[in-house]
Amino acid sequence: MRLASAEWAALADDFEELERHPTHVAGDLVIVRTEVGPAAVEQPSRQEWVIRRLADGDEARRFVRQRLEEYERMWDGCGCKIDYYS
């Protein structure tokens, strides 16, 4: 789900933050608790946030590991781009 920064600012306090991981490229990767389970929150630009529902804690851990590995590869000059919307 895509949200404008103002929309996320209005909703952010409704979620319990479980984890925060600095990406050093695109803000922080944040895992939050929702009514239906965990979700990943990312900021691909200053104007937009993306929220991705995750099935459970295991999926959240896999997602964080995979995403941080993608960011690490970006530093290696691989030309990687992150698809925040899939």
N, C-alpha and C positions, 0 to 999 in steps of 0.2 A: 504494500500500500504506500503510495506517495503522499507526502504531506508538505505543505509550505511551512517555512520556519515558524510563522505565527501560529499555525494550527498545532504544530508539535509543542510549542511553548504553552499553549492552553491545555494540552493533554498530559504533558510530561509528569506532573505531580500525581496523576491518577495511577501511575505504575510504580511498583517497587523495583528499584534498581538492584540487580543481583550481582552483576559483574561489569567492570569497565576496563577496556583494553585500548591504550593509545595506539593509533595506527601511524602517526607521524606523517601522514599523507592527507587523510580526509577525516579529521576530527577523531573521535573515539568510537569504537565499536562497543555498544552497550547492550547487555542482556537484561531484559526486564521481565517481571512476572505480570501476566495478564489474567483475566478471569478464566481463560481457556488454556493457559499454559504459558511457557516462556516465549519470548519474541526477541529478535535481534533488531536493534535500531542503529542505523548508519546515516551519515551525513555526506552524500556525494558532492554537495555544493553548499554554499552559504545560504542559499534560498530554499533548499529542499532536504527533507529527511525521508528515509525509507524504513518502513517497519515490516519485518518478515516473521510470520508465525512459525514456531518450531514445535514439533510434536512433544518433545520431552527434554529432560536434562541431558540425555545422551546425544540427542540431535544437536542441542545447543553447544555442547563441547566439541562435537565434530565440526560444526559450522565455524566456531571461533578458530579452531586449529587450522582449518582449510583457508579461511579468510586471512589470518595472520601470515600463513605461508605465502599466499598470493602477494600480500604487501611486501614481504621479504624479497620475493623474486623481483618485484619492481625496483628495489634498490640495486639488484644485481645487473640491471640494464637489459632485462629480457624483452622489454617493450610490452609487458603485460598491461592489460586494461581490465578493470574490475567491472563486471556486469551487475550492477546493483539491483536491476529490475527483473531478473529471472528467478 
